Amino acid sequence: MHCAVGSQPHRQVVQIIVKLSDEIRRRYLTAHARGSMWCKICGISNLADAKDAADAGVDAIGLNFYSESPRCVSSATAKALSSAINEYAPNVVRVGLFVNHSESEVRAVLAEVPLDMLQFHGTEPAEFCALFDMPFIKVLSMRPDIDFLTLEKQYASAWGLLLDTYHPTQAGGTGETFDWHLWPHGSATKLILAGGLTPDNVAGAISHTQPYGVDVSGGVEGGVKGKKQQQLVRRFIEEAKNV
């Protein structure tokens, strides 16, 4: 039996939906609207790029708090971006990226910037990542001698693991792919592919690795790091979601 609009049961359903928290609404919308490859655009530094990504169907955006990155944003900028994109597209998950920050530094950001998920790109142990009672992604640098099974067990509490290109001095954003033959097929963990992805190679990368999701930053930029190109963003997400 269907509830008539304006009936008491219908009003109660509406009231329940209205009272849902932003986080629950976001999780619901993401889970039920996606139905395809999970896509994250990282290194967002301005609202126009965030809106373009949302319009293109992105699942998550990354806000970078690593001071040595050219895509780093201040807490004040991140706060404005995060609040605005939540109003514009509440289904887009807002991810904060940290690299070997201290607990107090992470908490200082969280006290000011509304985030839905954390991403740790350094050598942070699992215990540290779990301190903040939030879903988190742990980045693993892919190199020939990586012991993935051990790391997967160590970070079992992670929402997902992001597999990126190893670089001895740079924490991500290298623009280089890693050897996809290193990809751990058969894992039950949400695995996110990153490293050197572009609109031109993302479909092939997905076909080869079969990840849960993909993450891109430099591959959708032009000549300025941190400034995304709308057409590249749209092409990347289209290619990723239509594999």
N, C-alpha and C positions, 0 to 999 in steps of 0.2 A: 504494500500500500504506500502511495506517495503522499507526502505532507503537502497540503495546499499552502501557497504563499500567504502569509499573514496569520496562519493558524498558530496555536500555542506551541506545538512541537517544532514548527518551522522557526518561530522566534527563538526558541531555546537553542536550536542548532546554530543559528546566526550568532547568538550571544556567546556560545562556546567558541566559535571560530574567531570572533573578535577578540576574545580574551587570550587567545594563544599568544605566547611570547614570540618575539622576533626570531629567536633561535629555532623554535619549533616550526614556525611557519617556513623558515628558510630550509630546514631539513626536509620538510614535507614537499615543498615545491621542487627542491633539487632532486629528490628521490623519484618523484612522479613525473617530472617534466623532461628529465634528461633522456633516458632510454638509449643513450649512445655514448661514444667516447667522452670521458671526463676531460675537460680542457681548462688549463690555467694560463693566464697571461701574467707574467711576473714583471716586476720593475715598473709598475704603473706610477707615474709621477704627477699626473694632472687629471682633472675631472673629464675633459673631453675624451681622452684616451680610455678612461674607465667606462664612460657611456658608450663609446664605439664598441668596446669589447662586449658590454652587456647586450647591446643591440644585435651583435653578431652571434649571440648564443653562448657566451663563455660561462663556465660553471664557477670559476674562482678567479680572483685577481690577487696579485702579490704586492705588498708594500714592503720595501726594502729599508731596514734600519741599520744596515752595515755601513759605517762611516767611510770605509775605504772604497765603497762601490760608487761609480758615477751615477747610479740610479737611486742612491740613498735619498730618503725624504725625512724631513724633520717631523717630530711628533705633532706639531701644530698643523703642518700640511696634511699629514696622514689622518689626523682627526677630521679635518674638513672633508677630505676625499671620502673617508669611510662613512661619515654621516650622510653625505650627499648621495653616494651610490646606494646606500641602504634604502633611501627614500625613492630613488629612481628605479632600482631593480633589487628588491629584497631577497630574491632567490640567489643572487651572486654572493658566494662565500668570500669573506675578506680574510686574507692570510697575511700574517706578519712574519717577515724573514729576519732571522737573527744568526749571527756568526760569532760563537764563543763570547757572547755577552754574559755578564754576571747576572745572578738572580735579581739583584736590586735594579739593574738596568732594564731587564725585561719587565719587571713589575712597574717601573716608572712609566714605561710605554703603555702598559695595560691600564694604568690608572687614568690615562688621558685619551687613548685611542680605542674605540670599540672594534674589536677583532673577533672573528669566529673560530680561527684556527691559527696555530703557530707552526713555523717551519724552521728547523734547526740545521744549519749548513756547516757547522764546525765539527769539533771533536766532543761535543756534549754527550755525556753518558745518558743512558735511558732514565736513570733516577732523576737527573736534572730536568730532562724534557717533561717528565710527569709531574713536576712540582706545581704546575700552574693550573691543574685541574681543567685543562682544555684539550680538545683533540689536537694532535700534532703530527706533522710529517717530519721524518728524519731523512736527511740526504746522505746517500752513500756514494763515495767516489769510486768509479769502476776502473779497476786495474787488473792485470792478469793474475796477481796473487791474492785477490780478494777472497776471503772466506765468507761467502754470502750466508750460508746456512747458520753459522755462528752469530753473525750480525743480526740475522732475521730473528733468532731466538732472543738475543739481547734486547731488541727493540720490539718485542711482541706487543707492547702496549700502544704502539704507534697507530694512528689512523691509517697511515700508509707510508711506504718507503719510496723516496725519489732517487732514481739511479741516474747519476750525472757523470760527466767526463772528469777524470782525474787531472788535476794540475798541481804541481808542487807548491805554488805560491798564490794561486788565485782560487777564490771560493765561488765557483760557478761563473756563468757569463762568459765562458771562453769562446763560444761560437764554434766549438769543435765537437764532432761526434766521437763516441767511444766505439770500441769493437763490439757490435751487437751480438757477436757469437758468445759474449760473456753473459748474455741475458739468462737469468735463472728461470727457465720454463717450468711450469707445474707448481709454482708457489701459490699458496692460498691467500697470501698477503696482497693488499692493494699495491701494485707496483706502478709507479709513474715514470715515464721515460722523459729524459731531458738531455740537453747537450747537443748543440749544433743543429737543432731542428729548424726547418723553414717550411713555407707553403709548398715548396717543390719536393721535399723529401719526406714529409711527415706521413703521407699515406704508405709509402714503402717501409718506413720505419715501424709503423703500426703492424703492417702485415708480417714483418719479420719477427717482432718481439711479442705481439699480442698483449700490450699493457692494459692496465685499468684506465690509465689516463696519460696525458702528455702535458708538458710544461715548456713554455717558450718565453724568451725575453728578447735577446738581440736579433733573433730570426725574423721578427716582425717590425724591426726598426729600419730607419734610413741611415742618414749620416750622423744623427745625434743620438747618443745613448740616453735612454729614458724617454724618448719621444717616439711613440708608436706610429706606424703608417696604417691608416684606416683600411686601405685595400689589402695590405698584407695580413692584417688581423682577420679580416673577413675570409680571405682565401685560406688561411691556416685553419681556422675553425671549420670551414666548409669541408676542406680536404680531410680533416681528422674525423669528423662526424659522419662522413659518407663512405668510409672504408667498408 
